[in-house]
Amino acid sequence: MRIIFIRHGEPDYEKDDLTETGIKQAELVAERLKDEGIDEIWSSTQGRALHTAKFTADLLGLPIKTTDFIREITWGTVNGEKIFAGGHPWDIADEMAKRGMDLNDPEWRSNQFFANNLVLECIDTVEQGIDQWLSELGYKRNGLYYDHLIEEQDHRTIAFFCHGGSSSAAIAHIMNLPFPYVCGMLHIEFTGITILRLDKTKGPCTLPCFELANDDTHVKEGYYHRLSDK
């Protein structure tokens, strides 16, 4: 199975929708995705993700399935004590690097930046949700990896329209990477595409792999000028 994570287009956060630029990005990413062999489209229930997904759904003639577990994460102090950068995970990742801290530390949840950070509750929700979602699709978490309960002749491809933070948390969990490391590594762009692939063979767990990470060439190059040439 292939999972295509797509961040929403440029947002109007106040309206939870897309800006005019975001709409153009959503059109471009739909063009980019139309030849990926997408079988299902999923989205966060938030407006900016749903609006982005609609362009691909309309182009492919597929319904949009929604779920709450991958709504955008929030952050802040748990008990009112001051927290670095208000708990912002990407600023934290940068600060950890500046201080020479190990972004791959498996005990990152207990460090000074995250132990008192509301983001942990959101990450737990994403991790539990993605495991349940994958289980329903035939990939059951077994320790660090996933047992394959199904056999696929060809990879099912599922597009998942969501958010920078929640998709980073989901990718980190699936790939067994610390969340701060993924925040520092990806910096997911608006409508950036990240593709993960799980093995087609039924049986014990095998390593998932990255097929693509944070690709936004469809925006930078106008998807090779396809739209402007129409």
N, C-alpha and C positions, 0 to 999 in steps of 0.2 A: 504494500500500500504506500502511496505517496500522499503526504500532507503538504499543501501549499498554504503557508501563512502569508496573509497580505495585510499590511497595516492600512488603515483608512486614509483617505485623501486629506489635504490640508483642511483643518476643521475651523468652524465657528463654534468654539467651546460653549459660549453663552447659549446658543440655540441648539447645541448638540447636533449639528448638521455640517454640511460642507460649504466652504467658500466657493466662489466662481473658479478659482484656481483648483480647488479640491475636486470640483465636478469635472474639469478637464483632465485631471490626473486619473479620476475614476474611469473616464472614457478610454484613456490611453491604456490603463492596465487591463481593461476588458479586452481590448484588441490584442494585447500581449498574451493574455491567458487563453484565447479562444482555440488555440491549437494544442493545448496541454492535455487534451483528453479528459477533461474534468467530468466526473460522474455525479458528484454531489456538491452543493454549495451550502456552507454553514456561515453563520455570522453571530457576533455579539448582538445583544438586544439594544445596544445604544445606537442612536440615530446616525452618527457619522459613519459607523461601520456598515449599518444596513443600507444607507444611501450609496456607499461605495460598492457594496455587493450587488445592488440592483442593476447596475450597468452590465456586469458580467452575466447575471441571471437572465436578463432580457435578451442579451446577445445569444446565449446558449439555449434559451427556452427551458431553463431549470428553475424549480422552486427554491426559495431560501429557507433553510431550517435554522432556527435560532436557539441559543442557549445562554444562560446567565453567568455560567462559571468563568467565562473569559471576558467579562466586562473589565474596563480599565481599572488598574490597581490605584490605590491611594496611599499616602504616606503621612507621617507626622509623629509627634511624641505620644506615647501611651499614657504617661502619668503627669504631663505638664512640664517635666524637666526639659531644659534646652537640649536640642538635638542638632547636629551639624546639618547645615543647608536645609533645615526644616524636614530632614529625612529623605530628601530627593535622591533616589537610588543612583542616577547617572552622575550627579555631582559627587556622591559618596565614592563611586568607583574611581573617579578621577583623583579624588583626595587620597584614597588608599594607595593608588599607584605613586602619587607624589611622595607619600611617606614610606615607600618601599615595602608596603604590606603585600602579602600574598593574596591575590585575587582568586586563587585556586584553593584557598584554605577551606577544607570541608567543614570547619567549625565557624564559618562566617556568620551564622545566625547569632552567635553569642558575642560578637565583637562590639566595640563601643558605638558603632554606627547603626547597628541593626537590633541589638538586644532590647532597645526601648522604642522600636519603630513600628508603627501601625501597619507598615507594608507587609510584615510577616504574616499577618492574618489573611491578607489578600493573596499572598503567594500560596499559602496553605489551601485556600479555596480553589485556585487555579490548578494546583498539583492534584488535589483530590478529584476535581472535575475532569481533568484530562485523562486520568487513569480510568475513571468510570466510562468516559466517552470511548476510549480505545478498547476497553473490555467489551463494550457492546458491539464494536466493529471486529472483534476477534483477536485482540491483542491484550493479554492479561498480564499485569505487572507481577513479576516474580523477583523480588529483591531489587536489584539495580536495573533489570532489563524486562523484556516482555516475552512471555511464551506465546507462540503463534498457534491459535486454535483453529485456524482455517488455512486452506491452500488456495492460492490465486494463480490462475494461468497467466493473466496479465494484471499488472498493478492497477488496483482501483486508485483513482486520483480524486482527492477531496480538497476543495478550496475552502479556506477558513479566513474570513474577514474579521479582523479584530483590532488590537491596539498595540502600541509599542511596548508598553510595560507588561501587559498580560501575555502577549506572544513571547516576549523574552523569558518570562517565568515558565511558560509551557515548554519552550524549546530547551531551556536549562534543565528542566525535570526529565524530559524524554531522553536527552543526550547525556544526563548525569554530569552536568557542568554547574559549578556554583553560580548562583544568580548574579552576584556582582561582576563576575568575569564576563558573562554574556552581555550585561549592560555596557561594560566597557568595550567589548569586542564588536558588537553589532551596530549600535547607534542607528536603529532602524528608521529609514526615511519614509516619508509619506508615500503610500502605495508600494513600499519596498517589498519584494518577494523573497521569501525563504522557503526552500523545499527540503523536507526530510523524507527519507525512504526507509521503510521497514521491509524485511525479506518476505518473499512470496511463499516460501516453503513452510508447511505445517510442521510443528515440532518445538523443541526447546528453544530458548531465547537466543537470538543472534544480535549483533550490534546494529543499531540504526545508524544511518549515515546522512551527512549533508550532501544534497545534490546541488544546492544553490544557496547563497546567503546574501540577503539584503540587496537584491538586484533592482535598481531603479532606472535602468537604461531607457525604458519605455518613456520615462519623463524627460530625461536629459536629452534624448535624441528624438523625441516626438514619435516613439516607436517606428523609427526609420522612416518618418514622414508619411506613414500610411494614411493617417487621417487627413493631412493637408493635401494629399494627392487625389483624394476621392472627388 
